Amino acid sequence: SSLDWKAQYKYIEDIGDGRGYTGGIIGFCSGTGDMLGVVEDYANREPGNGLAKYIPALRKVNGTDSHSGLGSSFVSAWHKAASDIVFQQAQDAARDDIYFNPSVNQAKSDGLHALGQFIYYDAIVMHGPGSDSDSFGGIRKAAMKKARTPAQGGNETIYLNAFLDARKVVMKKEEAHSDTSRIDTEQRVFLKAGNLNLDTPLKWKTYGDSYTIK
């Protein structure tokens, strides 16, 4: 966790969640296809870059937690590529196309302010887009069975609490996501304070660490 999130292009490790490597500013995964997409886009933008040769291996491990054909040399190549502005642009594009824009646009359509947009974004990053019960779409659907969105005439705080409740159910299904502090000591803190616009100063904790945005 870091407030200096733009310094995380070089981040990569296997966090043991069954999704292979997690890397980059948003946690693209070798097992879910978005890391492959980033590297393919990077290769299109800058042919012959140091990560391009790993595309066949990334295609093979997609859908698994395997490191086959990747390993330490791939990790080193990722670290080296992270200083390349073109690789950073590929990561930014995937972040916006897959996660940020869809979640924020959906939140705005549902009548949510900045906090709700953040809550949606955090959920889609962790659980992925989609409509199955364990994805962002499924969590939203479960929440809408309990409460109406503001766009439907519902109360925003009541709806967001329903969304966070639904998300916690999904998080607790998976050991790697069982720590729900990002909800309990961050998002719910802002919600209880009625800070729907995320007005600063902001103070919260995540995974036991304290953060402040002045």
C-alpha positions in Angstrom: 0.0 0.0 0.0 1.3 3.4 -0.9 0.1 7.0 -1.5 2.8 7.2 -4.1 0.9 4.9 -6.4 2.6 6.2 -9.6 5.8 4.7 -8.3 4.4 1.2 -8.5 4.8 0.5 -12.2 7.8 -1.7 -11.3 5.9 -3.7 -8.6 5.5 -7.4 -9.3 5.2 -10.5 -7.1 3.1 -13.6 -6.6 0.9 -12.9 -3.6 -0.4 -16.5 -3.4 -4.0 -15.7 -4.5 -4.0 -18.3 -7.3 -3.7 -15.6 -10.0 0.0 -16.0 -10.7 2.1 -12.8 -10.8 0.5 -9.6 -9.7 2.2 -6.5 -11.1 2.1 -2.9 -12.0 0.1 0.1 -10.7 -3.2 -1.7 -10.6 -2.1 -5.3 -9.9 -2.4 -6.8 -13.4 -2.3 -10.6 -13.1 -0.6 -13.2 -15.3 -3.5 -15.6 -14.5 -6.4 -13.4 -15.4 -5.4 -12.0 -18.8 -4.9 -8.3 -18.0 -1.1 -8.6 -17.6 -1.0 -10.4 -21.0 -3.0 -7.5 -22.5 -0.6 -4.9 -21.0 2.5 -6.6 -22.4 0.8 -7.2 -25.8 -0.1 -3.5 -25.9 3.5 -2.5 -24.9 4.8 -4.7 -27.8 2.5 -3.0 -30.2 3.6 0.4 -29.0 7.3 -0.5 -28.9 8.2 -3.6 -30.9 11.2 -5.6 -29.6 11.0 -4.4 -26.0 12.4 -6.5 -23.2 9.0 -8.0 -22.3 7.7 -8.9 -25.7 9.5 -12.3 -25.8 7.4 -13.4 -22.8 4.1 -13.0 -24.6 3.9 -16.7 -25.6 4.5 -17.8 -22.0 1.9 -15.3 -20.7 -0.6 -16.8 -23.1 0.1 -20.3 -21.9 -0.2 -19.5 -18.2 -3.4 -17.4 -18.6 -6.1 -18.8 -16.4 -3.6 -20.5 -14.1 -1.1 -19.6 -11.3 1.8 -21.1 -13.2 5.2 -19.3 -13.6 6.2 -21.6 -16.5 8.3 -19.7 -19.0 8.4 -16.6 -16.7 10.3 -16.8 -13.4 13.0 -14.5 -12.2 14.1 -13.4 -15.7 10.6 -12.1 -16.4 10.5 -10.3 -13.1 13.8 -8.6 -13.9 12.5 -7.7 -17.3 9.4 -6.2 -15.8 11.5 -4.1 -13.3 13.6 -2.8 -16.2 10.7 -2.0 -18.4 9.0 0.0 -15.6 11.3 3.0 -16.3 10.1 3.1 -19.9 7.4 5.8 -20.4 5.9 3.7 -23.1 5.4 0.7 -20.7 3.9 3.1 -18.2 1.5 4.4 -20.8 0.4 0.8 -21.6 -0.3 0.2 -17.9 -2.2 3.5 -17.7 -4.3 2.6 -20.7 -5.3 -0.8 -19.3 -6.1 0.7 -15.9 -8.4 3.3 -17.5 -10.0 1.0 -20.1 -10.6 -2.1 -17.9 -11.1 -0.6 -14.5 -11.2 3.1 -13.9 -13.5 4.4 -16.6 -16.1 1.6 -16.5 -16.4 1.8 -12.7 -16.5 5.5 -12.4 -19.0 5.8 -15.3 -21.2 3.1 -13.7 -21.0 5.0 -10.4 -22.0 8.2 -12.0 -24.9 6.5 -13.7 -26.0 5.1 -10.3 -26.0 8.7 -8.9 -22.9 8.2 -6.7 -20.5 10.9 -5.6 -16.7 10.6 -5.3 -16.7 8.1 -2.4 -19.1 5.8 -4.3 -16.9 6.1 -7.4 -13.9 5.1 -5.3 -15.8 2.2 -3.7 -16.8 0.9 -7.2 -13.2 1.4 -8.5 -11.6 -0.5 -5.6 -14.1 -3.3 -6.0 -13.6 -3.7 -9.8 -9.8 -3.7 -9.3 -9.9 -6.5 -6.8 -12.7 -8.6 -8.2 -12.6 -7.8 -11.9 -15.3 -6.7 -14.3 -18.0 -9.2 -15.2 -21.5 -10.3 -14.1 -20.8 -13.5 -12.1 -21.5 -13.4 -8.4 -17.9 -12.9 -7.4 -17.2 -10.1 -9.8 -17.9 -6.4 -9.6 -21.1 -6.8 -11.6 -22.3 -9.5 -9.2 -21.5 -7.5 -6.1 -23.5 -4.5 -7.5 -26.4 -6.8 -8.4 -26.4 -8.2 -4.9 -26.4 -4.7 -3.4 -29.3 -3.6 -5.6 -31.4 -6.4 -4.2 -31.0 -4.9 -0.8 -31.1 -1.2 -1.6 -32.0 1.2 -4.4 -29.3 3.3 -6.0 -29.6 7.1 -5.7 -30.5 7.1 -9.4 -33.4 4.8 -8.5 -34.5 7.2 -5.8 -32.6 5.5 -3.0 -30.5 6.9 -0.2 -26.8 6.9 -1.2 -25.4 6.0 2.3 -27.8 3.1 2.6 -27.0 1.8 -0.8 -23.2 2.1 -0.4 -23.5 0.2 2.9 -25.4 -2.5 1.1 -22.7 -2.6 -1.6 -19.9 -2.9 1.0 -21.8 -5.6 2.8 -22.1 -7.6 -0.5 -18.4 -7.1 -1.3 -17.3 -8.4 2.1 -19.2 -11.6 1.5 -17.2 -12.1 -1.7 -13.9 -11.1 -0.1 -14.2 -13.6 2.7 -14.6 -16.4 0.2 -10.9 -16.1 -0.6 -8.0 -16.3 1.8 -5.9 -13.7 -0.1 -8.7 -11.2 0.3 -10.0 -12.1 3.7 -8.5 -9.0 5.3 -11.4 -6.6 4.8 -9.7 -3.5 6.4 -9.8 -1.6 3.2 -13.6 -1.6 3.8 -13.7 -1.6 7.6 -11.1 1.1 8.4 -11.1 3.0 5.2 -14.2 3.1 3.0 -16.7 2.6 5.8 -14.9 5.3 7.9 -15.6 7.9 5.1 -19.1 6.7 4.7 -19.9 6.9 8.5 -18.5 10.4 8.5 -20.9 11.3 5.7 -18.0 12.3 3.5 -19.6 11.4 0.2 -17.4 13.9 -1.7 -14.1 12.7 -0.2 -13.3 16.2 1.1 -9.9 16.5 2.6 -8.3 16.0 5.0 -8.7 12.2 4.8 -7.4 9.9 7.5 -7.8 6.1 7.4 -6.1 2.7 8.0 -5.6 -0.2 5.6 -4.0 -3.5 6.6 -3.2 -1.8 9.9 -1.2 1.1 8.4 -2.2 4.7 8.8 -2.6 7.1 5.9 -3.4 10.8 5.6 -4.2 13.0 2.6 -4.2 16.7 3.7 
